[in-house]
Amino acid sequence: MNMSYLFFFFFIQLVLKYINSKVTENTICKDGFLIQMSNHFECNCNPGFVLTSESTCENKVECNANSLDKRCGDFSKCAYKDLQQKELTCKCIDGYDLEESICVPNECKNFRCESGKCVLDPKQEAKIPMCSCFIGIVPSKENNNTCTIEGQTECTLKCTKENETCKKTSGIYKCDCKDGYTFDKEENACISFSLFNILNLSIIFIISLIYFYII
């Protein structure tokens, strides 16, 4: 194996690692969904799932005798409570510290942002902490780039499913059903309220008929 091939292989691995670690508007969140704040994108997990990496969610477990190293929270796993190794508890994984009951990157420990959160700058290869603000607030240069002044952030999420649009919810942008539509889990799509109500009434009618004939 010559040196040029080794260099090329090493370079490709670095590129893949860098791409996989950066969440962008094109990221597909496994068992979760993409959200946007003022300065970054991130994956949020579906109910019952927790983040194991920036773009991957896994089933959440409760720590017990059979759950060593399994995921119990975002960026945390079940680990022994002390050196006696008798009891498991939920601890942050390497590279993260516990702050206000959540695991944050080590670099974000005690990093205050006011109306936002500390994240690692997605534009930097090094782990540089920065503030990303809730939608409607932007970083203030006069206040060390903390989230303290009003301002607008354009939604750049790619909401491409039928009857889907970008919506502001609890200080974040996310893709959601348009007004007049609701999300149907079985169809994995946004359907109109009228169709949703018809389907529900049909199910209720069928159940009522079955109950009537059984009784």
C-alpha positions in Angstrom: 0.0 0.0 0.0 1.7 3.2 -1.2 1.8 6.5 0.7 -0.5 8.4 -1.7 -3.3 5.8 -1.1 -2.8 6.0 2.7 -3.0 9.8 2.6 -6.1 9.7 0.4 -7.8 7.2 2.7 -6.9 9.3 5.8 -8.2 12.5 4.1 -11.5 10.8 3.2 -12.0 9.6 6.8 -11.4 13.1 8.1 -13.9 14.6 5.7 -16.6 12.0 6.5 -16.0 12.6 10.3 -16.4 16.3 9.8 -19.5 16.0 7.6 -21.2 13.6 10.0 -20.6 15.8 13.0 -22.1 18.9 11.5 -25.9 19.2 11.5 -27.2 21.3 8.6 -30.5 22.0 6.9 -29.8 18.9 4.8 -29.3 16.5 7.8 -31.7 13.6 8.2 -32.4 13.0 11.9 -32.7 9.2 12.6 -35.8 8.7 14.8 -36.1 12.5 15.3 -36.7 15.8 13.5 -34.7 18.8 12.6 -35.1 22.2 14.3 -33.5 25.6 13.7 -32.5 28.4 16.1 -30.8 31.7 15.3 -27.3 30.3 14.7 -27.6 26.5 14.3 -29.6 23.4 13.4 -30.0 20.4 15.6 -31.9 17.1 15.8 -34.6 16.6 18.4 -35.7 13.0 19.1 -39.2 11.5 18.8 -40.9 10.6 22.1 -39.2 7.7 23.8 -35.9 8.3 22.0 -32.7 10.1 23.1 -29.7 11.6 21.2 -26.6 9.4 20.9 -24.9 11.6 18.4 -25.7 14.9 16.7 -28.0 13.2 14.2 -29.0 9.9 15.6 -31.6 8.9 18.3 -32.0 5.6 20.0 -34.5 4.1 22.4 -34.4 5.5 25.9 -34.0 3.1 28.8 -34.3 3.3 32.6 -31.0 2.3 34.3 -31.2 -1.1 36.0 -29.0 -4.2 36.4 -29.3 -5.1 32.7 -28.8 -1.6 31.1 -25.0 -1.0 31.4 -23.8 1.4 28.7 -27.4 1.8 27.3 -28.8 5.2 26.5 -30.8 6.8 29.3 -30.9 10.5 28.1 -29.5 12.8 25.5 -25.7 12.3 25.3 -25.8 10.1 28.4 -25.7 6.4 29.3 -26.1 4.1 32.2 -22.9 3.8 34.2 -21.8 2.6 37.6 -22.5 5.1 40.3 -19.2 4.6 42.1 -16.1 2.3 42.1 -18.0 -0.4 44.0 -19.9 -1.1 40.7 -23.1 -2.1 42.4 -25.6 0.5 41.3 -26.1 2.0 37.8 -27.0 5.7 37.2 -27.4 7.9 34.2 -24.2 9.8 33.4 -23.1 12.1 30.6 -20.9 10.5 27.9 -17.3 11.6 27.4 -17.1 15.1 26.0 -20.2 16.3 27.9 -20.9 17.7 31.4 -24.1 17.8 33.4 -25.6 21.3 33.7 -29.1 22.1 34.9 -30.1 18.4 34.5 -29.0 18.2 30.9 -25.7 17.0 29.3 -23.9 19.8 27.4 -20.6 19.9 25.6 -17.6 20.4 28.0 -16.9 23.7 26.3 -20.4 25.0 27.1 -20.1 24.4 30.9 -21.0 27.7 32.7 -21.4 29.5 29.3 -24.4 31.8 29.7 -26.5 32.8 26.7 -29.7 34.3 28.3 -32.6 33.7 25.8 -30.9 30.8 24.0 -28.4 28.0 24.5 -24.7 27.3 24.1 -23.7 25.2 21.1 -20.4 24.4 19.4 -19.9 26.8 16.4 -20.8 24.7 13.3 -18.6 26.8 11.1 -15.5 26.0 13.1 -13.6 22.7 13.0 -12.3 23.3 16.5 -14.8 23.1 19.4 -15.7 26.8 19.9 -18.7 27.6 22.2 -21.2 30.2 21.0 -24.8 31.3 21.6 -27.7 30.3 19.5 -30.8 32.2 20.3 -34.5 31.4 20.4 -36.3 32.6 17.3 -37.1 36.3 17.7 -33.9 37.0 19.6 -30.4 37.4 18.1 -26.9 37.7 19.6 -25.8 41.1 20.8 -22.3 42.2 20.0 -22.5 44.7 22.8 -23.2 41.9 25.3 -20.6 39.3 24.4 -22.8 37.8 21.7 -25.4 36.7 24.2 -29.0 36.4 23.3 -30.4 39.7 24.5 -31.8 41.8 21.7 -34.9 41.3 19.4 -34.2 40.3 15.8 -35.5 38.0 13.1 -34.0 34.8 11.7 -35.2 33.5 8.4 -36.4 29.8 8.4 -34.2 27.8 6.0 -35.5 24.3 6.9 -36.5 22.2 3.9 -40.1 21.3 4.6 -40.7 19.3 1.4 -43.5 16.9 2.5 -47.0 17.6 1.1 -49.1 20.1 3.2 -46.0 20.8 5.3 -44.5 24.2 6.2 -42.0 25.8 8.5 -43.5 27.0 11.8 -42.3 28.8 14.9 -43.0 26.7 18.0 -41.7 27.5 21.5 -38.8 29.6 20.2 -37.6 27.3 17.4 -38.4 26.6 13.8 -39.5 23.2 12.7 -41.4 21.6 9.9 -45.1 21.1 10.8 -48.5 20.6 9.1 -50.1 23.6 7.5 -53.1 25.2 9.1 -56.2 23.0 8.6 -54.1 19.8 8.5 -52.9 17.4 11.2 -50.2 14.7 11.2 -51.3 11.1 10.8 -48.8 8.6 12.2 -50.1 5.7 10.2 -49.9 7.6 7.0 -46.8 9.5 8.0 -48.3 12.5 6.3 -50.3 15.7 7.0 -54.0 15.2 6.2 -56.9 17.6 6.3 -58.9 17.9 9.5 -62.1 17.0 7.6 -60.5 13.7 6.3 -59.0 13.0 9.8 -62.5 13.5 11.4 -64.1 11.3 8.8 -61.6 8.5 9.4 -62.1 8.8 13.2 -65.9 8.7 12.8 -65.7 5.7 10.5 -63.5 3.8 13.1 -66.0 4.7 15.9 -68.9 3.6 13.8 -67.3 0.2 13.0 -66.4 -0.4 16.6 -70.0 0.5 17.6 -71.4 -2.0 15.1 -69.1 -4.7 16.3 -70.0 -4.0 20.0 -73.7 -3.9 19.1 -73.6 -7.3 17.4 -71.5 -8.9 20.2 -73.8 -7.7 22.9 
